[in-house]
Amino acid sequence: MNNTDRTIPVWKKYSLNVSEAAEYYGIGEKRLRQIAGENEGADFILEVGSHIRFKRKLFEEYLDTTGTV
């Protein structure tokens, strides 16, 4: 079994890296990094070392409540 057989679909993942989030939400990587910087310590951001990950469900809730991205 190779890695492509065990790939989890993006919509099932708990957290997304910046490039996955950009593709999934249709928001540019640069803007996602800005959002992460503007919302340090927010519940929807998970920092793994120096890497930023977005908690998918919580980030969707954030996007639902914000008027402008």
N, C-alpha and C positions, 0 to 999 in steps of 0.2 A: 504494500500500500504506500503510495507516494503522498507528498504533502498536499497536492491538489485534491485528493480524495478526502482529506480530513479538514479542509478549510471551512471555517464557520462563516455563514453569511453575515454580512455587515449588520443587517437588521436584527440579528440575534445576539450580537456582541454586547457585553456589559459596558465596555469603554472603547472609544475610537481614537486612533492617533490623528494627528493634524491632517494628513493626506486622506485618510479614510473619511474623516468628518467633512472635509472639503467636497469630496465626491458625493457623499451621502446627502448633505444639506444644500449643496449648490452655493456654498460660500467660499470665497478664496482663502487660501492658506494664510496669506498675509493678514487678512481681516480676522481670521480665527485666532491667530497669535496675538493680535491687538486686543480682541475680546478677552482672552486669557489674561493678558497683562493688566487690563482695566478692572478685572474681577478677581484679583488675587485672593485666595482663600475661599472662593465661592464653592458651594456644594457640588456644582457640576464639573469642577476641574479636579483632576487627579494628577499629581506630579510624581513621576517615577524617575528619580534622579533628576536629570536635567530635561527629561522628556515630558511633554504635555499630553495628557489624554483627556478626552471629554466623556463624562458619564452620559451615555446616550439618552436615557429616559429623562434625567434631570436637565440636560441641555435642551431637550425638546420642550420641556416645561418653561425653561427660560425664554426660548424663542417664541413660545405661545404668548408670553406676557409682555414681551418687548415690542415696541411699535416700529423701531428702526434698527437695522443691523449695520 
